[in-house]
């Protein structure tokens, strides 16, 4: 990370926020600003340790589950500042402001109106994929919906290939 | 009340009165915690729900006062304007915030604004 670059600072802030949401114990407190979730303490740290940040010097080691959380985040967001900014803002609105999914989406659209709707949908979906853990009830609802679609698919196949 | 009156009047002489505008206060408030990290003009515009004319005229004024600085930055290949608060801006923001809190009868984190 090069803290001279604004894009890198956005990526650092949103990455740390999403990792914290994923359950990695990090000391930074976040509040909502015009940039989305932001931690002044984290900013203090990357300015104070700019060389260590640049060369990824650290004495800390991650546990296997934490490494997996980092890997998933990189796979999903690909270090893209726009997706991280949208995804982190959406997650903050859901987890900290307790907005409903639809209200959180509307608020992100208004707060990040400089991004296209397509970018916002992608960022929100990435955040959901990363943080959403399906409960037994969620799985039951999804299964019943899937079964409905499967039945409809089989019925449509059958009607196309059935002997006249 | 007499003490408050004297200290509010004394404090007001020390404040840049051109800063007492909703938009200018909102911009300084939004940038005060972000310090040198700042925010882009488009983040300020969307986040504070301002139109281009209002945003840029007030950013220009705050820059002229020496409270903000503007730099060019690039994000995902797009060149953007990044605004951050200066040390003079932080000093002025603290001064005006202290004065407003006194005016509103705030103590610690509570404000006496029930009437």
Interface residues (C-beta under 8 A of the other chain):
Chain A: X5 X6 X7 X9 X10 X31 X33 X34 X35 X38 X40 X43 X47 X80 X81 X82 X110 X111 X112 X113 X114
Chain B: X30 X33 X34 X35 X36 X37 X38 X39 X40 X42 X43 X44 X45 X46 X47 X48 X49 X73 X74 X75 X76 X82
